[in-house]
């Protein structure tokens, strides 16, 4: 199992330069059967990361460029009348894939954004009263530009809550950007990647990650952190119970990545900013990640027992 994880991580590192933590967080989202929201400026490798992941797991990749005129059926698919057979036929949309990149998701209208709610939570879409499951594993990577707000539609709380993790890649360092140029000159890109893990193996890894032990004391620590977000003066809306579950699953996935069958407080502290910050609404326009980091520094880990 660990050999497969190492191979997959190394494969992503061949195209994504100097972003070890970002790769770990994407792996956490994948192994916890969740989804990832990347809030970053254009051109830092978000699309490349999604494509590289799909190729590495030998999965199907689909990309949706979200615009105000995008319709819900442009994502889910629709029934189309076939004159020759005189019956409706289902034309599958991009949601029927293994890795779906929803690029600039906040440029889609709320109606279209809502088309992703069911498929992200239940891994199925319902068209004309008929539910159709999407392939497994199913993983959504959505992006949004944190700088441009003109012509965008902010994601509602229910939509944000569907993303297990939210983080950014950030600009590379000077050395990393030089390495990017050298790799491009040597024509090292995602098209040269070979699948290193099968889809069936990804599902097996997800199942094993869910078996990681989380002690009652560590669960209490997570509960204290989440419940503090609901009473903090800097927070208007705290973390939902879905966020509590996501925090535990992400903690298990990280422990599994670290080759442990039990979770520790450091696992919680590493994933908490990415899992919780987008689930809270800061009062007065505060910074969600900064608030979560403050809560982590204030809430003690009491009598931890692995």
Backbone torsions as a table, in degrees:
resi	resn	phi	psi	omega
1	UNK	NA	-50.2	-178.2
2	UNK	-64.9	-30.8	176.7
3	UNK	-64.3	-39.4	178.5
4	UNK	-65.1	-42.1	179.8
5	UNK	-63.9	-44.1	179.8
6	UNK	-63.0	-41.8	179.3
7	UNK	-64.0	-42.6	179.8
8	UNK	-65.6	-43.7	178.8
9	UNK	-63.0	-43.4	178.8
10	UNK	-63.9	-37.4	-179.5
11	UNK	-63.3	-42.7	177.8
12	UNK	-65.9	-35.5	179.6
13	UNK	-67.3	-15.8	178.1
14	UNK	-70.7	-27.1	-178.9
15	UNK	-111.8	-27.9	-180.0
16	UNK	-99.8	107.2	-171.8
17	UNK	-86.8	128.8	168.9
18	UNK	66.4	23.5	-178.4
19	UNK	-122.3	55.6	-176.0
20	UNK	-61.1	-43.0	-179.5
21	UNK	-67.1	-37.8	178.3
22	UNK	-64.8	-40.6	177.7
23	UNK	-64.4	-40.9	177.4
24	UNK	-61.0	-42.6	-178.0
25	UNK	-68.2	-37.6	175.5
26	UNK	-64.1	-41.6	177.3
27	UNK	-63.6	-38.6	176.9
28	UNK	-61.4	-45.9	179.7
29	UNK	-61.7	-42.0	-179.6
30	UNK	-66.4	-47.7	-176.1
31	UNK	-71.1	-24.0	177.9
32	UNK	-89.4	8.2	180.0
33	UNK	58.8	37.3	180.0
34	UNK	-111.2	-157.4	-179.2
35	UNK	-140.2	160.1	-174.4
36	UNK	-124.7	138.4	174.9
37	UNK	-113.4	120.3	-180.0
38	UNK	-104.5	113.7	178.2
39	UNK	-102.3	101.7	-172.7
40	UNK	-155.3	162.9	177.1
41	UNK	-73.6	159.3	-179.5
42	UNK	-64.7	150.6	169.6
43	UNK	84.5	16.1	-178.9
44	UNK	-103.0	2.9	172.7
45	UNK	110.3	17.1	-177.8
46	UNK	-65.5	-47.8	179.5
47	UNK	-65.7	-40.3	179.0
48	UNK	-60.9	-39.6	179.4
49	UNK	-62.7	-44.8	-179.5
50	UNK	-64.9	-44.3	180.0
51	UNK	-64.7	-41.7	-179.3
52	UNK	-64.7	-38.7	178.8
53	UNK	-64.9	-45.8	-179.6
54	UNK	-60.7	-42.4	-179.5
55	UNK	-69.0	-36.1	-177.7
56	UNK	-66.9	-32.2	-179.4
57	UNK	-98.0	10.3	178.8
58	UNK	57.6	38.9	-178.3
59	UNK	-107.0	168.0	177.4
60	UNK	-82.7	137.6	-179.4
61	UNK	-117.1	134.3	174.6
62	UNK	-132.9	143.5	-180.0
63	UNK	-124.7	133.8	176.3
64	UNK	-118.5	120.7	174.8
65	UNK	-88.7	108.5	-174.5
66	UNK	-77.3	128.1	178.0
67	UNK	-137.7	163.5	-178.2
68	UNK	-61.1	-23.6	-178.6
69	UNK	-94.3	5.4	177.5
70	UNK	-70.6	134.1	-178.9
71	UNK	-100.7	156.4	177.1
72	UNK	-55.3	-39.0	-179.5
73	UNK	-68.9	-18.3	175.2
74	UNK	-69.4	-14.5	177.7
75	UNK	-104.4	-47.2	-173.6
76	UNK	-85.7	-29.4	-171.5
77	UNK	101.0	175.2	-177.8
78	UNK	-157.3	165.9	175.1
79	UNK	-88.1	131.4	-178.5
80	UNK	-122.5	137.1	-178.8
81	UNK	-74.3	127.2	177.4
82	UNK	-103.6	108.7	-176.7
83	UNK	-61.9	-34.1	-176.2
84	UNK	-69.8	-39.9	179.6
85	UNK	-92.9	-9.3	179.6
86	UNK	54.9	44.4	175.1
87	UNK	-155.9	161.9	179.3
88	UNK	-79.3	140.8	176.5
89	UNK	-121.6	139.9	-178.7
90	UNK	-83.6	125.5	175.1
91	UNK	-105.1	108.9	-175.0
92	UNK	-67.1	141.3	176.6
93	UNK	-92.5	-177.0	-178.3
94	UNK	-61.2	-18.3	-179.6
95	UNK	-63.8	-19.8	-179.4
96	UNK	-86.9	78.0	-176.1
97	UNK	-154.6	-179.1	175.8
98	UNK	-98.1	-40.6	176.5
99	UNK	-124.6	116.7	-179.3
100	UNK	-111.0	122.3	175.2
101	UNK	-100.5	113.6	174.9
102	UNK	-99.6	95.7	-172.6
103	UNK	-82.0	132.0	-178.2
104	UNK	51.8	56.5	-174.1
105	UNK	-59.3	-28.6	-178.0
106	UNK	-79.0	2.4	171.7
107	UNK	-90.1	-12.4	175.3
108	UNK	-80.4	152.1	179.3
109	UNK	-70.2	158.7	178.1
110	UNK	-55.2	-34.9	178.7
111	UNK	-62.0	-43.4	-179.9
112	UNK	-72.9	-39.1	176.2
113	UNK	-56.8	-37.6	-177.6
114	UNK	-67.4	-18.1	178.2
115	UNK	-64.8	-20.9	-179.4
116	UNK	-87.7	-13.9	-174.9
117	UNK	-59.4	-51.5	-176.4
118	UNK	-66.5	-45.7	-174.1
119	UNK	-69.0	-31.9	178.9
120	UNK	-72.8	-32.6	-177.5
121	UNK	-87.5	-44.5	-171.3
122	UNK	-112.3	-1.4	179.3
123	UNK	55.2	44.5	174.8
124	UNK	-157.0	159.0	173.3
125	UNK	-123.9	149.3	179.5
126	UNK	-116.1	117.0	-179.5
127	UNK	-120.8	122.4	179.8
128	UNK	51.6	41.4	175.8
129	UNK	82.9	-3.2	-179.8
130	UNK	-109.2	125.6	-179.9
131	UNK	-88.4	134.5	-179.2
132	UNK	-128.2	120.9	179.7
133	UNK	-72.4	145.6	175.3
134	UNK	-91.0	163.8	-179.4
135	UNK	-61.1	154.9	174.9
136	UNK	-116.5	143.0	-6.1
137	UNK	-70.1	155.3	179.5
138	UNK	-124.5	123.3	-172.8
139	UNK	-137.0	124.7	179.4
140	UNK	-105.3	129.0	168.8
141	UNK	-115.8	115.5	178.6
142	UNK	-110.6	148.0	178.9
143	UNK	-124.9	151.4	169.7
144	UNK	-150.1	146.6	-178.4
145	UNK	-85.1	119.7	-178.2
146	UNK	-77.0	-5.7	-175.9
147	UNK	-96.7	-50.3	-176.5
148	UNK	-83.6	126.6	177.9
149	UNK	-119.5	-11.7	179.5
150	UNK	-69.6	129.0	179.8
151	UNK	74.7	22.0	179.3
152	UNK	-116.5	162.6	179.3
153	UNK	-125.6	104.7	-177.5
154	UNK	-55.0	139.1	-179.7
155	UNK	-67.1	132.6	177.4
156	UNK	-69.4	164.9	-176.9
157	UNK	-57.6	-40.0	-179.0
158	UNK	-62.9	-35.4	178.9
159	UNK	-73.0	-43.2	179.2
160	UNK	-60.9	-34.7	-177.1
161	UNK	-68.1	-18.0	179.8
162	UNK	-77.6	-16.5	-179.7
163	UNK	-89.3	123.4	179.4
164	UNK	-64.5	-43.4	-177.0
165	UNK	-131.4	149.3	171.3
166	UNK	-134.5	126.6	-179.2
167	UNK	-158.5	177.5	179.3
168	UNK	-128.3	153.3	176.4
169	UNK	-81.4	-40.1	180.0
170	UNK	77.4	165.8	178.3
171	UNK	-70.3	146.4	175.6
172	UNK	-74.9	160.1	172.6
173	UNK	-72.7	172.2	179.4
174	UNK	-60.8	-42.5	-179.9
175	UNK	-65.8	-39.9	180.0
176	UNK	-67.7	-38.4	179.8
177	UNK	-68.5	-35.3	175.1
178	UNK	-64.1	-41.4	178.1
179	UNK	-63.4	-34.9	176.5
180	UNK	-62.3	-43.6	179.3
181	UNK	-63.5	-40.4	-180.0
182	UNK	-66.9	-39.5	178.4
183	UNK	-66.0	-38.3	179.1
184	UNK	-64.9	-38.9	178.9
185	UNK	-64.8	-33.8	178.9
186	UNK	-88.0	4.7	176.8
187	UNK	58.3	44.3	173.5
188	UNK	-97.2	105.1	179.6
189	UNK	-141.8	-179.2	-172.9
190	UNK	-66.1	-24.6	-179.5
191	UNK	-66.1	-20.1	178.3
192	UNK	-91.4	-3.5	178.4
193	UNK	-71.0	144.1	175.1
194	UNK	-109.8	143.5	176.2
195	UNK	-57.4	133.9	-179.0
196	UNK	-119.2	-11.7	178.2
197	UNK	-139.9	136.0	178.6
198	UNK	-83.6	163.9	178.2
199	UNK	-61.6	-38.6	178.4
200	UNK	-63.6	-37.3	178.9
201	UNK	-69.5	-33.4	176.1
202	UNK	-62.4	-44.5	177.8
203	UNK	-62.5	-37.2	178.3
204	UNK	-66.2	-40.9	177.5
205	UNK	-63.1	-39.6	178.0
206	UNK	-62.5	-41.3	179.4
207	UNK	-65.5	-41.5	179.8
208	UNK	-66.8	-38.1	179.2
209	UNK	-63.3	-34.9	-178.9
210	UNK	-70.2	-13.0	-179.2
211	UNK	-90.9	-4.0	-179.7
212	UNK	-61.4	133.4	-176.4
213	UNK	-75.5	132.3	172.9
214	UNK	-119.7	112.7	-175.7
215	UNK	-66.9	159.9	179.7
216	UNK	-63.3	-34.8	179.2
217	UNK	-66.7	-36.3	178.3
218	UNK	-72.8	-36.7	174.4
219	UNK	-61.6	-38.9	178.2
220	UNK	-65.4	-37.4	176.8
221	UNK	-62.0	-43.5	178.3
222	UNK	-64.4	-40.9	178.4
223	UNK	-63.5	-42.1	177.9
224	UNK	-60.3	-39.7	179.4
225	UNK	-65.9	-47.4	-178.3
226	UNK	-65.8	-45.3	-177.1
227	UNK	-68.0	-28.9	176.0
228	UNK	-65.2	-31.8	179.6
229	UNK	-67.4	-20.0	-177.3
230	UNK	-87.9	-9.8	-179.0
231	UNK	-122.5	-4.2	-176.9
232	UNK	-68.1	139.6	-177.2
233	UNK	-68.4	-22.9	-179.5
234	UNK	-85.8	-1.8	-174.4
235	UNK	-119.8	126.4	177.3
236	UNK	-81.9	-42.3	178.7
237	UNK	-129.7	124.3	-177.3
238	UNK	-88.1	-175.6	-176.6
239	UNK	-72.1	137.9	179.9
240	UNK	-81.4	165.3	174.3
241	UNK	-58.2	-31.9	175.6
242	UNK	-61.7	-34.8	177.1
243	UNK	-66.7	-34.5	177.1
244	UNK	-62.7	-45.4	178.7
245	UNK	-63.7	-42.3	179.8
246	UNK	-62.2	-37.5	179.4
247	UNK	-63.8	-42.5	179.3
248	UNK	-67.0	-43.0	-178.3
249	UNK	-66.4	-38.0	177.7
250	UNK	-67.4	-37.7	176.9
251	UNK	-62.7	-42.5	177.3
252	UNK	-62.9	-43.2	-178.4
253	UNK	-63.1	-41.1	179.3
254	UNK	-66.1	-42.1	177.6
255	UNK	-60.1	-40.2	178.6
256	UNK	-64.4	-40.4	176.2
257	UNK	-61.1	-32.5	-178.9
258	UNK	-86.8	11.1	176.1
259	UNK	64.7	41.1	174.7
260	UNK	-123.9	148.0	176.1
261	UNK	-100.4	16.5	175.8
262	UNK	-145.1	151.6	-179.2
263	UNK	-97.2	154.0	179.4
264	UNK	-129.0	164.8	-179.0
265	UNK	-56.4	-34.2	179.4
266	UNK	-62.7	-29.5	175.8
267	UNK	-63.3	-45.2	179.3
268	UNK	-62.0	-45.1	-176.6
269	UNK	-65.2	-31.2	179.8
270	UNK	-73.3	-43.6	-174.2
271	UNK	-88.2	-21.5	-173.2
272	UNK	-55.2	-46.5	179.5
273	UNK	-59.7	-38.2	-179.5
274	UNK	-75.3	-29.1	-177.5
275	UNK	-85.3	-35.7	-169.4
276	UNK	-102.3	-30.2	-169.2
277	UNK	-62.2	-35.0	-179.5
278	UNK	-83.0	-4.0	-179.9
279	UNK	-96.8	-5.3	178.9
280	UNK	-109.2	154.4	173.9
281	UNK	-112.4	106.5	-178.8
282	UNK	-67.9	145.7	175.4
283	UNK	-77.8	135.9	176.2
284	UNK	67.6	27.0	176.1
285	UNK	71.7	30.3	178.3
286	UNK	-70.4	174.9	-179.0
287	UNK	-95.4	118.2	-175.8
288	UNK	-60.8	-44.6	-178.4
289	UNK	-65.0	-38.7	178.9
290	UNK	-64.3	-39.6	179.9
291	UNK	-65.9	-42.2	179.2
292	UNK	-64.2	-41.2	177.6
293	UNK	-61.8	-37.8	177.7
294	UNK	-64.8	-42.9	178.5
295	UNK	-62.5	-38.5	178.1
296	UNK	-62.9	-36.3	-179.4
297	UNK	-75.8	-22.6	-176.1
298	UNK	-92.3	-29.0	-174.1
299	UNK	-93.3	119.1	-177.2
300	UNK	-79.3	155.0	171.6
301	UNK	-93.3	112.8	-173.6
302	UNK	-102.4	125.6	173.5
303	UNK	44.7	58.2	-179.8
304	UNK	-70.3	135.2	178.5
305	UNK	-134.5	112.2	-179.3
306	UNK	-73.4	NA	NA
